[in-house]
Amino acid sequence: MVGRHAPGGHRLALAAVGTLGALALAASGPAAAAAGPPPSPGAPPSAARTLGADRPSAQLLRALQRDLGLTPAQAAQRLVNEAEAGTRAGLLRNALGERFAGAWLRGTTSAELHVATTDAADVAAIEAQGATATVVEKPLSELRAVREKLDAVADDAATDRTPVWYVDVPGNRVVVQAADRAAANAFVKAAGVQGSGVAVRVSAQRPRLMADIVGGDAYYIDDTARCSIGFSVTKGERQGFVSAGHCGKAGARTTGHDKAAQGTFQASTFPGKDMSWVGVNAEWTASADVKGEDGKKVQVGGSVQALVGASVCRSGSTTGWRCGTVEQHDASVSYAQGTVNGLTQTTVCAERGDSGGPYLSGAQAQGVTSGGLGDCATGGTTFFQPVNPILSDFGLVLKTVSGTARVPAAQDNSAAGVWSAGRVYAAGATVLHAGVRYQCLQPHQAQGGWSPEGTPALWQRV
């Protein structure tokens, strides 16, 4: 996924899916039907328009058709539905507060938004947002607390036989994947979460990292390991890209696909998290591009997190452009090299050498490949490190097609502050902008054109 020659050096093909201006949807045909009529003058943009879901690249649409078995019209409609559903789910998350138990998508075109609550009195409000209401026992905060207790004992417990655990939002439970029930029971007991409704999924498979100690394309670490570039980023005047933490340690040197000198790992976290970033030399230039189908480029529009059930596509130096759906957020995986928390589980396949490559939902960056099960011949499961924590932890700005964000002096989401482009905002965070208070609907890094008053897809006035 690394660069092509450009005036003055290399150009990094490093980012995610999205819009190619020349391929914007025309005003006729199935894609236009998905995009809907143009907004009236002065009307706030829809979520689909804000996030670029109404003008997908041809490469994205073809991959969704191939990997999810969709028609062209269904692929286009699915992207629009997913963008709009994210905003509706965010509004309900803020309204329900501690009663919120999660949201997910169903259906061929993601037309069914499901939202869970612990209080039957919320059903009418959920249905008013066009969602299907599910009344459950445990709020999402309680499920996450159980998962965190499992995380806390993972380093001391023998997790070689319990390699994966996660919050199953549609099932309103925490699931432990284990080689056998005895291993799962011992892990649950060590965490002190017996009686918390933890479910066990028995599987003999164990996820593996997707790095490969062989030659190939993409980028190389110290002339031995090979990984895939994730997304282009900047930090001040320094340009570079994010990738997986297990690909290299701080100080390791990288070369490009052509073995030209490229850069150095500036920071790397693994295990615990699986994130890194590489600062490149002057011969390489960050771009909003990522390699899509048949090597053609698609572009990143932002980093708004997709819902469970949403479509997601991945690019990697071994297996190229592949698509699937988001299965779970908040997954923890015990690799042979250590445990990683906070991953997202998907149905996208991957193989060795794909590590570090980007995942995209519509035009929005989602994360970088960590590891998985299976392969692209028989199918598999993969896990990615979400991109927003990478940007926040390392103080980076995602390179997007607008390219207007700048990282503020401090990254602090703990209290209401003045909204600033370049800051990573969690769902529920509050900000002040032009003297008005707003609450965040969906996790994202703020872009320059995404100020709260103009993006009701991302912010709610409170």
C-alpha positions in Angstrom: 0.0 0.0 0.0 2.9 2.3 -0.2 3.6 5.0 -2.5 3.9 5.9 -6.1 6.4 8.4 -7.5 5.3 12.0 -7.4 7.1 15.3 -8.2 9.8 15.7 -5.6 9.7 12.1 -4.3 7.2 9.4 -3.3 3.5 9.9 -2.5 2.1 7.6 0.2 -1.0 5.7 -0.7 -2.1 5.5 2.9 -5.6 6.2 3.8 -9.2 5.0 3.5 -12.3 4.7 1.4 -14.4 7.4 0.2 -15.0 9.8 -2.5 -13.3 10.3 -5.8 -14.5 13.6 -7.2 -14.8 12.2 -10.8 -16.8 9.3 -9.5 -19.4 11.2 -7.6 -22.9 9.8 -8.0 -24.8 11.1 -11.0 -28.3 12.4 -10.7 -29.8 9.2 -12.2 -29.7 5.5 -11.7 -29.7 3.3 -8.5 -26.9 5.2 -6.8 -28.8 8.5 -7.2 -31.8 6.9 -5.7 -29.8 6.0 -2.6 -28.4 9.5 -2.3 -31.8 11.0 -2.5 -32.7 14.5 -3.7 -30.3 17.4 -3.2 -30.8 19.3 0.0 -32.7 22.6 -0.1 -30.6 25.8 0.1 -29.6 26.5 3.6 -30.7 23.1 4.9 -28.1 21.3 7.2 -26.4 18.5 5.3 -27.6 14.9 5.9 -25.4 12.4 7.7 -24.8 10.7 4.3 -23.6 13.9 2.7 -21.5 14.9 5.7 -19.7 11.6 5.8 -19.4 11.2 2.0 -21.6 8.1 2.0 -23.8 9.5 -0.8 -20.8 9.6 -3.3 -18.9 6.4 -2.9 -16.1 5.3 -5.2 -16.7 2.8 -7.9 -14.0 0.6 -6.3 -15.9 0.5 -3.0 -19.2 -0.3 -4.6 -17.7 -3.2 -6.6 -16.1 -4.7 -3.6 -19.3 -4.6 -1.5 -21.1 -6.3 -4.4 -18.5 -9.0 -4.6 -18.0 -9.7 -0.9 -21.5 -9.1 0.5 -23.4 -10.4 -2.5 -25.2 -7.1 -3.2 -26.5 -5.5 -6.3 -25.2 -2.0 -7.3 -28.3 -0.4 -5.9 -28.1 -2.3 -2.7 -24.5 -1.4 -2.2 -25.2 2.3 -2.6 -28.2 2.2 -0.4 -26.4 0.3 2.3 -23.8 3.0 2.6 -26.4 5.8 2.9 -28.4 3.8 5.5 -25.4 3.1 7.6 -24.4 6.8 7.7 -27.9 7.9 8.7 -28.3 5.2 11.3 -25.1 6.3 13.1 -26.6 9.7 13.8 -30.0 8.3 14.9 -28.2 5.8 17.2 -26.1 8.7 18.6 -29.2 10.8 19.4 -30.7 7.8 21.3 -27.5 7.1 23.1 -27.5 10.6 24.5 -31.2 10.6 25.3 -31.1 7.2 27.1 -28.0 7.8 29.1 -27.1 4.9 31.5 -30.1 3.0 30.2 -28.5 2.7 26.7 -27.6 -0.9 26.0 -26.1 -0.6 22.5 -27.1 -0.3 18.8 -26.6 -2.5 15.8 -27.7 -2.9 12.1 -29.5 -5.7 10.3 -30.7 -6.4 6.8 -29.2 -6.6 3.3 -29.0 -2.8 3.0 -28.6 -2.1 6.8 -32.1 -0.7 6.7 -32.9 -2.0 10.2 -31.5 -0.1 13.2 -31.9 -1.8 16.5 -31.4 0.0 19.8 -31.5 -1.6 23.2 -32.6 -0.1 26.5 -33.0 -1.4 30.0 -36.3 0.4 30.5 -39.5 -0.4 28.6 -40.6 3.2 28.9 -38.0 4.1 26.3 -39.6 2.0 23.5 -41.7 4.9 22.1 -38.7 7.2 21.9 -36.6 4.6 20.1 -39.4 3.8 17.6 -39.8 7.6 17.0 -36.3 7.6 15.6 -37.3 4.8 13.2 -35.4 2.1 15.1 -36.5 -1.3 16.5 -36.5 -1.3 20.3 -35.2 -4.1 22.4 -35.6 -4.2 26.2 -32.7 -6.0 27.9 -31.4 -6.6 31.4 -27.9 -5.0 31.3 -26.9 -1.5 30.1 -23.8 -1.2 27.9 -21.8 0.3 30.7 -22.3 -2.8 32.8 -21.2 -5.1 30.0 -18.1 -3.0 29.5 -17.3 -3.2 33.2 -17.4 -7.0 33.0 -15.1 -7.0 30.0 -12.7 -4.7 31.8 -12.5 -7.1 34.7 -11.5 -9.8 32.3 -9.0 -7.5 30.8 -7.5 -6.7 34.2 -6.6 -10.4 34.9 -5.6 -11.4 31.4 -1.9 -10.9 31.9 -1.9 -13.2 35.0 -4.4 -15.7 33.8 -3.5 -18.5 31.3 -5.3 -17.0 28.3 -3.7 -19.3 25.7 -6.9 -21.3 25.9 -9.2 -18.3 26.2 -7.9 -16.1 23.4 -10.9 -13.8 22.7 -13.5 -12.0 24.8 -15.8 -9.2 23.8 -19.1 -7.3 24.4 -21.8 -8.9 22.3 -24.2 -6.0 21.9 -27.1 -7.8 20.1 -26.9 -10.6 22.7 -26.6 -8.2 25.7 -23.8 -10.3 27.1 -20.0 -10.7 27.3 -18.7 -13.7 25.4 -15.5 -15.6 26.1 -14.1 -17.7 23.2 -12.2 -20.6 24.6 -10.7 -24.0 23.6 -13.0 -25.7 26.2 -15.5 -24.7 28.9 -13.1 -25.5 31.7 -10.6 -22.9 30.5 -13.4 -20.3 30.1 -14.8 -21.1 33.6 -11.3 -20.6 35.1 -10.9 -17.3 33.3 -14.3 -16.0 34.4 -13.6 -17.1 38.0 -10.2 -15.4 38.0 -11.9 -12.1 37.0 -14.6 -12.5 39.6 -17.4 -12.2 37.1 -19.2 -15.5 37.9 -23.0 -14.9 37.7 -22.6 -12.0 35.3 -24.1 -13.9 32.4 -20.8 -14.4 30.6 -21.4 -16.7 27.6 -18.8 -19.2 26.3 -18.1 -19.9 22.6 -16.0 -23.0 22.2 -13.5 -22.9 19.3 -10.1 -24.6 18.8 -8.9 -21.6 16.7 -6.6 -18.9 18.1 -6.1 -15.5 16.4 -2.7 -14.8 15.0 -1.0 -11.6 14.1 -0.9 -10.7 10.4 2.8 -9.8 10.1 5.0 -11.9 7.7 8.8 -12.4 8.0 9.2 -12.9 4.2 9.8 -10.6 1.3 6.9 -8.8 -0.5 5.5 -5.4 -1.2 4.1 -2.7 1.1 6.7 -1.6 3.6 9.5 -3.4 5.4 10.8 -3.1 9.0 14.6 -3.3 9.4 14.8 -5.2 6.1 13.1 -8.2 7.7 9.4 -8.0 8.6 6.7 -6.8 6.2 3.5 -5.0 7.1 0.9 -2.8 5.3 0.6 0.9 5.6 -2.6 2.1 7.3 -3.6 5.8 7.1 -1.6 8.9 6.3 -1.2 11.3 9.2 0.6 14.4 10.2 2.0 15.7 13.5 2.9 19.3 13.2 5.1 19.6 10.1 6.0 15.9 10.2 4.3 13.5 7.8 3.9 9.8 8.1 1.4 6.9 8.5 -0.2 4.8 11.2 0.1 1.0 11.3 0.0 -1.9 13.8 2.1 -1.8 16.9 3.3 -5.3 16.5 4.9 -4.4 13.2 7.8 -2.5 14.8 9.2 -0.8 17.9 10.0 2.8 18.3 13.3 3.5 16.4 12.9 0.7 13.9 13.6 1.9 10.3 11.3 1.3 7.4 11.7 1.1 3.6 9.1 1.3 0.9 7.8 -1.4 -1.5 10.8 -0.5 -3.8 13.2 -0.7 -0.8 13.8 3.0 -0.9 14.5 4.6 2.5 11.2 5.7 4.0 11.1 6.5 7.7 11.3 5.5 11.4 8.8 4.3 13.9 8.1 7.3 16.1 6.0 5.4 18.7 4.6 1.9 19.1 2.3 0.3 21.6 2.0 -3.5 21.7 0.6 -5.5 23.6 -2.2 -3.7 25.4 -3.0 -1.8 22.2 -1.8 -2.5 18.7 -0.8 0.8 17.3 2.2 2.6 15.9 3.1 5.5 13.7 6.0 6.0 11.3 7.5 9.4 10.4 8.7 9.5 6.8 11.5 11.4 5.2 11.2 14.3 2.7 10.9 11.9 -0.3 7.5 10.8 0.8 4.3 12.8 1.0 1.2 11.9 2.9 -2.1 11.7 0.9 -5.7 10.9 1.6 -5.4 7.8 -0.7 -5.7 4.1 0.0 -5.2 1.3 -2.6 -8.6 -0.1 -3.5 -9.8 -2.6 -6.1 -7.3 -3.2 -8.9 -4.9 -0.8 -7.4 -7.0 2.2 -8.0 -7.2 4.9 -5.2 -10.0 5.8 -3.0 -10.0 8.6 -0.4 -10.6 9.2 3.3 -13.1 11.7 4.5 -12.9 11.3 8.3 -12.9 8.8 11.1 -16.5 8.5 12.3 -16.9 5.1 14.0 -19.3 2.6 12.3 -22.0 0.7 14.1 -22.1 -3.1 14.7 -23.5 -4.6 11.5 -22.1 -1.9 9.2 -20.1 -2.8 6.1 -16.4 -2.4 6.3 -13.6 -2.8 3.7 -9.9 -3.5 4.2 -6.8 -3.0 2.1 -3.6 -5.1 2.6 -0.4 -5.8 0.8 -1.1 -9.6 0.6 -4.7 -10.0 -0.2 -5.7 -6.5 -1.5 -9.2 -5.1 -1.2 -11.7 -7.1 0.9 -15.1 -6.3 2.5 -17.3 -7.7 5.2 -19.2 -6.3 8.3 -18.5 -5.1 11.8 -19.3 -7.9 14.3 -18.3 -6.4 17.6 -16.6 -3.5 19.2 -14.7 -3.8 22.5 -13.1 -7.1 21.8 -10.0 -8.3 23.7 -7.6 -10.8 22.0 -4.9 -12.8 23.7 -2.2 -13.4 21.0 0.8 -15.6 21.8 2.8 -12.3 22.1 0.4 -10.7 24.5 -3.2 -9.4 25.1 -4.7 -6.5 23.1 -7.8 -4.7 24.3 -10.3 -2.5 22.6 -10.2 -4.2 19.2 -13.1 -4.4 16.6 -14.0 -7.8 15.3 -15.1 -8.2 11.6 -16.0 -10.8 9.0 -13.3 -9.4 6.6 -10.6 -12.0 5.7 -6.9 -11.2 5.9 -3.6 -13.0 5.7 0.0 -12.6 6.8 1.5 -9.3 5.6 -1.8 -7.5 5.8 -1.1 -6.3 9.3 -1.4 -2.5 9.7 -3.5 -2.0 6.7 -6.6 0.3 6.8 -10.3 -0.6 7.4 -12.9 1.8 6.0 -16.6 2.2 6.3 -17.8 4.3 3.5 -15.5 7.3 3.4 -14.6 7.0 7.1 -11.4 5.5 8.5 -12.1 2.8 11.1 -8.7 1.2 12.1 -5.7 -0.9 11.2 -5.4 -4.6 10.8 -4.2 -6.4 14.0 -4.8 -10.1 13.6 -7.3 -12.8 12.9 -8.3 -16.4 12.0 -8.6 -18.2 8.7 -7.6 -16.8 5.3 -9.1 -15.3 2.1 -9.5 -18.7 0.4 -11.7 -20.2 3.1 -12.9 -17.0 4.8 -12.1 -15.8 8.3 -12.4 -13.4 11.2 -10.2 -10.3 11.7 -9.6 -7.8 14.4 -8.6 -4.1 13.9 -7.2 -1.5 16.2 -9.6 1.5 16.0 -8.0 4.6 14.5 -9.4 7.3 16.8 -7.4 6.0 19.8 -4.2 6.0 17.7 -4.8 9.6 16.7 -5.6 10.6 20.3 -2.7 8.7 22.0 0.0 9.9 19.6 -1.4 13.4 18.9 -1.8 12.8 15.2 -4.1 14.3 12.5 -5.6 12.0 10.0 -5.0 13.0 6.4 -8.4 13.5 4.7 -9.6 14.8 1.4 -10.4 18.1 3.0 -7.0 18.2 4.8 -8.0 21.1 7.1 -7.7 19.6 10.6 -4.9 20.6 13.0 -4.2 18.9 16.4 -4.9 21.3 19.2 -2.5 21.8 22.0 -4.2 19.4 24.4 -6.4 16.3 23.8 -8.9 16.4 26.7 -12.4 15.0 26.3 -13.0 14.9 30.1 -14.9 18.2 30.3 -16.7 20.6 28.1 -14.2 22.8 26.2 -14.2 24.9 23.1 -14.6 22.7 20.0 -11.5 22.4 17.9 -10.7 20.8 14.6 -8.2 18.0 15.0 -9.4 16.8 18.4 -10.7 13.3 18.9 -14.2 13.3 20.4 -15.9 10.4 22.1 -19.7 9.8 21.9 -21.3 11.9 24.6 -18.5 14.4 24.9 -19.7 18.0 25.3 -18.2 21.2 23.8 -18.8 24.9 23.4 -18.9 26.5 20.0 -19.9 30.1 19.4 -21.4 30.2 22.9 -23.6 27.2 22.4 -23.2 23.8 24.0 -23.2 20.6 21.9 -23.0 16.9 22.7 -21.1 14.4 20.4 -23.2 11.7 18.7 -20.5 9.6 17.1 -16.8 9.1 17.9 -14.6 10.9 15.4 -11.7 13.3 14.9 -13.1 16.7 14.1 -12.3 18.0 10.6 -12.1 21.7 9.8 -15.4 21.7 8.0 -17.3 19.8 10.7 -18.1 22.5 13.2 -21.0 21.5 15.4 -23.6 23.9 14.1 -23.2 22.6 10.6 -22.9 18.9 11.2 -26.1 17.6 12.9 -24.8 14.1 11.9 -22.1 14.4 14.5 -23.4 17.0 17.1 -26.6 17.6 19.0 -27.3 21.0 20.5 -28.1 20.7 24.2 
